[in-house]
Amino acid sequence: MSMDLAFGGWSGILVLGLYGGLMLAVGLFAFLRHRGVRESLDEYYLGGRGLGAMVLFFTFFATQYSGNTVVGYPPTAYRLGYQYLVSVPFFIMIIMVYLFFAPRLYSLGRRFSLLTPVDWIDLRFRSKRVSVLAAILMLYGLGNYLLEQFVAIGQGVSGLTGGTIPYQVGVIFFIVIMVAYSWLGGMRSVAYTDTIQGLALLFGVFTLLIGSLIYLGGLPSAAATMAANAPQKLGAPTGTALTTWFCLLVLVGIGAAIYPHAFQRIFSARSERTLKRSFIRMAYMPFLTAGVVFMVGIIGISAFPDLTTAQSEQLVGMLANALANQNAFFYWAMVLLFGGVIAAIVSTADSVLLTFSSIISHDLYGRYVAPDASEYRKILVGKLVGVAAVVVLVLIAWYPPGTLYQIFVLKFEVLIQTAPALILGLYWRRLNTQAVFVGMLAGTILAAAFTFAGYRPLGVFSGLWGLSLNLLLCVAGSLLFGASPAQRERAEEIIAFPPQTSAASVG
């Protein structure tokens, strides 16, 4: 998000300072309010499993819609035209995938006190190889995602302040604040700040749309511009574009739903009713967020025609500058918009960091290194390793090399390989543990090889080729060899609904 925002500068510094102070205040509030509560894994990583519908909704919202939604999606809509309407249904797909497994997973999480996605995989398969491989893939994806957010924070701060705050200083400033409030209040701090940042993002998105409609022309004007200069942007996708649509729906729909930090929030809900109520609200957000920024990108076609690809990446900054010059209200609204974008990026980063730490402390350290360690010690190890990971990622983000692009792309491709274990394990009793491991490993290797080779047969993303191989090996292996009697009995006890009486002794 490196753009020269004429309305930024010192007013941007003021807004960012206020955002930073507010985040620290929320962390301190969460710490003081629950100071008498024993710091347990449940309390620190899941907010005591007591998040209400509104807070849970906003923490899901902030997880799914980062600042990139506002800054990155309009330029893509500008370049593709109405073909980019796919950005709305693939967010709908995420909710559909959630509804397929989340209520069932929530019930199991309550019965067996599950804390992380790897916790569920370990309970279901009781295989160190499967659990460790899944943990590695999740940590890789989370570390990758965290690095992207750090780079975006630095570029966003530098752009909003017109370079007054250098890229590196912006990275350090917000990372220190993020680590501080996460360390103080855990999931409660993260969820409360997500609520504030979600409100800021929604305000900014709608202000940008309303201002664009009032001052920069509407959809009819954009349609006339496209009809005259780029009629292909008005048409429906065909051929390869249709394949890309379908691939995005599957890849993003499944991949974003099983993001470890999103997956873990299912366990944080106060009740199953609370979880479903938050999902009902989330069902409207693809239209109110992705749909709105899509329209902003389309309006940009008539407001700033004939931009090159590189120039179009600055579209949101151009629109914001044009609106800021209209009057004082839109000036400060645009400052708040970009402050909200940066806050939304931080809200995504804090969720990722918390889940990263929980997998380290609970799944690796607590399960395999020091099973007898106290919960306090596990949390401390998670915090320290999380800080160490942040330091390493900051060093990489300090001067991000261009060669990291392929590593960025590989995030979804490897994360989606955990889907068969996470989702099929909820329903299929005959799922073979060895087939799950072989499928996950083979799918990861194939996806990584295709990604680094730049090879995309038939236009299908490498992650989906990996997932296809993964599912083939997983399903075929389970049908051919089945589960052992012990594995099947255990699966019956865990996933049978209604719960069997012997299930209380499991886990």
C-alpha positions in Angstrom: 0.0 0.0 0.0 2.8 2.4 -0.9 0.9 5.5 -2.1 1.4 9.2 -1.7 -1.7 10.4 0.2 -2.0 14.2 0.0 -4.5 14.2 2.9 -2.1 12.2 5.2 1.0 13.7 6.7 0.7 14.9 10.3 -3.1 14.3 10.4 -2.3 10.7 9.6 0.3 10.6 12.4 -2.4 11.9 14.8 -4.9 9.2 13.8 -2.4 6.4 13.9 -1.2 7.6 17.4 -4.8 7.5 18.6 -5.4 4.1 17.1 -2.2 2.8 18.8 -3.2 4.3 22.2 -6.7 2.9 21.9 -5.3 -0.6 21.2 -3.0 -0.4 24.2 -5.9 0.8 26.4 -8.1 -2.1 25.3 -5.3 -4.6 26.2 -4.8 -3.0 29.6 -8.6 -3.0 30.2 -8.8 -6.7 29.4 -5.8 -7.4 31.6 -7.2 -5.4 34.6 -10.8 -6.7 34.2 -9.7 -10.4 34.3 -6.7 -9.9 36.6 -8.2 -12.2 39.3 -8.9 -15.0 36.7 -6.4 -17.8 36.7 -4.3 -17.5 33.5 -5.2 -20.8 31.8 -4.8 -21.9 28.2 -8.6 -21.6 27.8 -8.6 -18.1 29.2 -5.5 -16.8 27.3 -6.1 -18.4 23.9 -9.9 -18.7 23.8 -11.1 -15.9 26.1 -12.5 -18.4 28.6 -14.7 -19.8 25.8 -17.1 -17.0 26.6 -17.2 -14.6 23.6 -20.7 -13.3 22.9 -22.3 -13.1 19.5 -21.4 -9.5 18.7 -17.7 -9.8 19.7 -17.4 -13.2 18.1 -18.9 -11.7 14.9 -16.4 -8.9 14.8 -13.4 -11.1 15.5 -14.6 -13.4 12.6 -15.1 -10.3 10.4 -11.7 -8.9 11.2 -10.1 -12.3 10.5 -11.8 -12.6 7.1 -11.7 -9.0 5.9 -8.3 -7.4 6.4 -7.1 -4.0 5.2 -6.2 -5.7 1.9 -9.9 -6.0 1.1 -10.2 -2.2 0.9 -6.9 -1.5 -0.7 -6.3 -4.6 -3.0 -9.8 -5.5 -4.3 -10.8 -2.2 -6.0 -7.7 -2.2 -8.3 -8.5 -5.8 -9.3 -12.1 -4.9 -10.1 -10.8 -1.9 -12.0 -8.7 -4.2 -14.2 -11.2 -7.1 -14.7 -14.5 -5.2 -14.6 -17.6 -7.3 -13.8 -15.7 -10.5 -14.0 -14.4 -9.7 -10.5 -17.8 -10.2 -9.1 -16.4 -13.6 -8.0 -14.9 -11.7 -5.0 -18.4 -11.6 -3.5 -19.4 -15.3 -3.9 -16.0 -16.6 -2.7 -16.6 -14.9 0.6 -20.1 -16.5 0.6 -18.4 -19.8 0.1 -16.3 -19.3 3.2 -19.5 -19.0 5.3 -21.0 -22.1 3.6 -17.9 -24.2 4.4 -18.1 -22.9 8.0 -21.7 -24.0 8.3 -20.8 -27.4 7.0 -18.4 -28.2 9.9 -18.4 -25.4 12.5 -21.5 -26.4 14.6 -20.4 -30.0 14.8 -16.8 -29.0 15.6 -18.0 -26.6 18.3 -19.9 -29.4 20.1 -16.8 -31.6 20.0 -14.7 -28.7 21.2 -16.9 -28.4 24.3 -16.9 -32.1 25.0 -13.2 -32.6 24.7 -11.9 -29.1 25.6 -10.2 -28.6 22.3 -8.0 -25.6 22.0 -6.4 -25.6 18.5 -7.0 -27.2 15.1 -4.1 -29.5 15.8 -5.8 -30.5 19.1 -8.7 -31.8 17.0 -6.4 -33.7 14.6 -4.6 -35.3 17.6 -7.8 -36.3 19.3 -9.2 -37.8 16.1 -6.2 -39.7 14.8 -3.8 -40.1 17.8 -0.9 -40.0 15.4 2.2 -38.0 16.1 3.2 -37.9 12.4 -0.2 -36.5 11.3 -0.3 -34.0 14.1 3.2 -32.7 13.7 2.9 -32.5 9.9 -0.4 -30.5 10.3 1.2 -28.3 12.9 4.2 -27.5 10.5 1.9 -26.7 7.6 -0.2 -24.4 9.9 2.8 -22.7 11.4 4.2 -22.1 7.9 1.0 -20.6 6.7 0.6 -18.5 9.8 4.2 -17.2 9.7 3.8 -16.5 6.0 0.6 -14.6 6.6 2.1 -12.7 9.5 5.0 -11.6 7.3 2.6 -10.2 4.7 0.8 -8.2 7.4 4.1 -6.7 8.7 5.0 -5.6 5.2 1.5 -4.1 4.7 1.7 -2.3 8.0 5.0 -0.6 7.1 3.9 0.4 3.6 0.5 1.6 4.9 2.0 3.8 7.7 4.6 5.3 5.3 1.9 6.0 2.7 -0.6 7.5 5.1 1.9 9.9 6.7 3.5 10.8 3.3 6.8 9.3 4.3 7.0 11.3 7.5 7.1 8.0 9.4 9.5 5.7 7.5 8.4 2.1 6.6 10.6 0.5 9.2 9.5 2.8 12.0 5.8 2.0 11.2 6.5 -1.7 11.3 8.2 -1.5 14.7 5.6 0.9 16.2 2.5 -1.2 15.5 4.2 -4.5 16.1 5.3 -3.4 19.6 1.7 -2.3 20.3 0.3 -5.5 19.0 2.6 -7.7 21.0 2.0 -5.6 24.1 -1.9 -5.9 24.1 -1.8 -9.5 23.0 0.6 -10.4 25.8 -1.6 -8.5 28.3 -5.0 -9.8 27.5 -4.7 -12.7 25.1 -7.8 -13.6 23.1 -10.0 -11.0 25.0 -7.7 -8.2 23.9 -7.6 -9.4 20.4 -11.4 -9.8 20.2 -12.1 -6.4 21.7 -9.6 -4.7 19.4 -11.0 -6.6 16.4 -14.4 -5.1 17.3 -13.1 -1.6 17.2 -11.1 -2.2 14.0 -14.0 -3.9 12.3 -16.2 -0.9 13.0 -13.5 1.4 11.6 -13.2 -0.7 8.5 -16.9 -0.7 7.9 -17.1 3.1 8.4 -14.3 3.7 5.9 -15.7 1.3 3.3 -19.1 2.9 3.2 -17.7 6.5 3.4 -15.5 5.7 0.4 -18.5 4.3 -1.6 -20.8 7.2 -0.7 -18.3 9.8 -1.6 -17.4 8.0 -4.8 -21.1 7.9 -5.8 -21.6 11.6 -5.0 -18.5 13.1 -6.5 -17.0 10.6 -8.9 -20.0 9.2 -10.9 -21.9 6.0 -10.4 -22.2 2.6 -12.0 -24.0 3.9 -15.2 -21.1 6.2 -15.9 -18.6 3.4 -15.4 -20.6 1.1 -17.7 -20.6 3.8 -20.4 -16.8 4.1 -20.1 -16.3 0.4 -20.3 -18.7 0.1 -23.3 -16.7 2.7 -25.1 -13.1 1.8 -24.1 -13.1 -1.8 -22.7 -16.2 -3.8 -23.6 -14.6 -7.0 -22.4 -15.0 -5.7 -18.8 -18.8 -5.8 -19.2 -18.9 -9.4 -20.3 -19.2 -12.7 -18.4 -16.1 -14.8 -17.9 -15.4 -17.5 -20.5 -12.8 -20.2 -21.0 -9.8 -19.9 -18.7 -11.6 -17.1 -16.7 -14.4 -19.5 -15.8 -11.8 -22.0 -14.6 -10.2 -19.3 -12.5 -13.6 -18.4 -11.0 -14.3 -22.0 -10.0 -10.7 -22.4 -8.6 -11.0 -19.3 -6.5 -14.3 -20.4 -5.1 -12.9 -23.7 -4.0 -9.5 -22.5 -2.9 -10.6 -19.5 -1.0 -13.8 -21.0 0.3 -12.1 -24.0 1.9 -8.7 -22.4 2.6 -10.0 -19.3 4.4 -12.5 -21.3 6.5 -9.7 -23.6 7.8 -7.3 -20.8 8.5 -6.0 -21.8 11.9 -6.8 -18.5 13.5 -10.3 -18.5 12.1 -10.8 -22.2 12.9 -9.7 -21.6 16.5 -12.4 -18.9 17.0 -15.1 -21.6 16.8 -14.0 -22.9 20.2 -14.2 -19.3 21.6 -18.0 -19.0 21.3 -20.1 -18.9 24.5 -22.6 -21.4 23.0 -23.6 -23.0 19.8 -26.4 -20.5 19.5 -23.9 -17.7 19.8 -21.8 -19.2 17.1 -24.7 -19.6 14.7 -25.9 -16.0 15.3 -22.5 -14.7 14.5 -22.4 -16.7 11.2 -25.9 -15.3 10.3 -24.4 -11.8 10.6 -21.3 -12.9 8.7 -23.6 -14.0 5.8 -24.4 -10.4 5.0 -20.8 -9.2 5.0 -19.7 -10.3 1.5 -22.3 -7.9 0.1 -21.6 -5.1 2.6 -17.8 -5.4 2.3 -16.5 -7.2 -0.8 -19.5 -6.0 -2.8 -19.0 -2.4 -1.7 -15.3 -2.3 -2.6 -16.1 -4.0 -5.9 -18.4 -1.1 -6.8 -15.7 1.3 -5.7 -13.3 -0.3 -8.2 -15.9 -0.2 -11.0 -16.6 3.5 -10.3 -12.8 4.1 -10.6 -13.0 3.0 -14.2 -14.9 6.2 -15.1 -13.2 8.4 -12.5 -9.6 7.5 -13.7 -9.8 5.8 -17.1 -6.8 4.2 -18.9 -4.6 3.5 -15.9 -1.8 1.0 -16.4 -1.6 -2.0 -14.1 1.0 -0.4 -11.9 -1.0 2.9 -11.7 -4.3 1.0 -10.9 -2.6 -0.3 -7.7 -2.8 3.2 -6.5 -6.6 3.5 -7.3 -7.9 3.7 -3.7 -5.4 6.4 -2.9 -6.4 8.4 -6.0 -10.1 8.1 -5.1 -9.4 9.0 -1.5 -7.4 12.1 -2.5 -10.1 13.2 -4.9 -12.7 12.9 -2.1 -10.5 14.6 0.5 -10.3 17.7 -1.7 -14.1 18.1 -1.7 -14.7 19.3 1.9 -13.4 18.9 5.5 -15.8 16.0 6.3 -14.3 13.8 3.5 -10.8 15.0 4.3 -11.0 13.5 7.8 -13.1 10.6 6.7 -10.4 9.6 4.3 -7.7 9.9 7.0 -9.9 7.7 9.2 -10.4 5.3 6.3 -6.7 4.7 5.9 -6.1 4.6 9.6 -8.8 2.0 9.8 -7.2 0.0 7.0 -3.9 -0.1 9.0 -5.8 -1.0 12.1 -7.6 -3.8 10.2 -4.2 -5.2 9.1 -3.0 -5.1 12.7 -6.2 -6.9 13.8 -5.4 -9.7 11.3 -1.8 -9.9 12.5 -2.8 -10.2 16.2 -5.1 -13.1 15.5 -2.4 -14.9 13.6 0.2 -14.3 16.3 -2.1 -15.6 19.0 -2.9 -18.9 17.1 0.8 -19.3 16.2 1.7 -19.1 19.8 -1.0 -21.5 20.8 0.1 -24.2 18.4 3.7 -23.8 19.7 2.8 -23.8 23.4 0.0 -26.4 23.4 0.5 -28.7 20.5 4.3 -29.0 20.2 5.8 -27.9 23.5 2.9 -29.1 25.7 2.3 -32.4 23.9 5.7 -33.6 22.9 8.4 -31.6 24.7 7.1 -31.0 28.2 3.8 -32.8 28.7 3.9 -32.2 32.5 4.5 -28.4 32.2 2.0 -26.2 34.0 -0.4 -24.1 32.0 1.4 -21.0 33.1 4.7 -22.3 31.7 3.1 -23.4 28.4 1.6 -19.9 27.9 4.9 -18.3 28.7 6.7 -20.5 26.2 4.1 -19.6 23.6 4.5 -15.9 24.3 8.3 -16.1 24.1 8.5 -18.2 21.0 5.8 -15.9 19.4 8.0 -12.8 20.2 11.1 -14.6 18.8 9.1 -15.4 15.6 8.0 -11.8 15.3 11.6 -10.6 15.6 12.7 -13.0 12.8 9.8 -11.9 10.6 10.5 -8.3 11.2 14.1 -8.7 10.1 12.8 -10.3 6.9 10.1 -7.6 6.5 12.8 -4.8 7.1 13.8 -5.0 3.5 11.4 -7.5 1.9 13.2 -9.3 -1.0 11.2 -9.8 -4.2 12.0 -13.5 -4.2 9.5 -13.9 -1.4 6.6 -13.6 -3.9 6.4 -17.4 -4.5 6.5 -18.1 -0.8 3.6 -15.7 -0.3 1.6 -17.5 -3.0 2.3 -20.8 -1.4 0.3 -20.0 1.8 -3.1 -21.1 0.7 -1.7 -24.0 -1.3 -0.2 -25.8 1.7 -2.8 -24.8 4.3 -5.6 -26.4 2.2 -3.9 -29.7 2.5 -5.0 -30.0 6.1 -8.7 -29.9 5.1 -9.3 -33.6 4.7 -8.0 -34.3 8.2 -9.8 -31.4 9.7 -13.2 -31.8 8.0 -13.5 -35.4 6.8 -12.4 -36.6 10.2 -15.6 -35.0 11.6 -17.9 -37.3 9.6 -16.1 -40.4 8.3 -15.4 -43.2 10.8 -13.5 -45.4 8.4 -10.9 -42.7 7.6 -7.5 -44.4 7.7 -4.8 -42.6 9.7 -1.9 -43.6 7.4 -3.9 -42.6 4.3 -4.5 -39.2 5.9 -0.8 -38.7 6.5 0.3 -39.9 3.0 -2.3 -37.7 1.3 -1.4 -34.6 3.3 2.3 -35.0 2.6 1.9 -35.9 -1.1 -0.5 -33.0 -1.6 1.8 -30.6 0.0 4.8 -31.7 -2.1 2.8 -31.5 -5.3 1.4 -28.1 -4.5 4.8 -26.7 -3.6 6.5 -28.2 -6.7 3.8 -26.8 -9.1 4.0 -23.4 -7.3 7.7 -23.0 -7.5 7.8 -24.3 -11.1 5.1 -21.8 -12.1 3.2 -24.7 -13.5 -0.6 -24.5 -13.6 -2.1 -27.3 -15.8 -5.5 -26.4 -17.3 -5.4 -23.1 -15.4 -6.1 -24.8 -12.1 -4.2 -23.5 -9.0 -1.4 -25.7 -7.7 -3.1 -26.0 -4.3 -6.2 -27.6 -5.9 -4.0 -30.2 -7.7 -2.4 -30.9 -4.4 -5.7 -31.2 -2.7 -7.0 -33.5 -5.5 -4.1 -35.9 -5.0 -4.5 -35.5 -1.2 -8.2 -36.5 -1.4 -7.5 -39.4 -3.8 -4.9 -41.0 -1.6 -6.9 -40.3 1.5 -10.2 -41.7 0.2 -8.7 -44.6 -1.8 -6.4 -45.6 1.1 -9.4 -45.6 3.5 -11.6 -47.6 1.2 -8.9 -50.1 0.4 -7.5 -50.6 3.9 -10.2 -49.1 6.1 -9.5 -48.1 9.7 -8.2 -50.7 12.2 -10.8 -51.9 14.7 -9.2 -49.7 17.4 -9.3 -46.7 15.1 -12.9 -47.3 14.2 -14.0 -47.8 17.8 -12.3 -44.6 18.8 -13.9 -42.7 15.9 -17.3 -44.1 17.0 -16.7 -42.8 20.5 -15.5 -39.4 19.4 -17.8 -38.4 16.4 -20.9 -40.4 17.1 -24.0 -38.1 17.6 -25.6 -38.2 20.0 -22.5 -38.8 22.1 -22.1 -42.4 23.4 -21.8 -42.9 27.1 -18.2 -44.1 26.8 -17.1 -40.9 25.2 -16.6 -39.3 28.5 -13.5 -41.4 29.0 -11.9 -40.4 25.7 -9.5 -37.5 25.3 
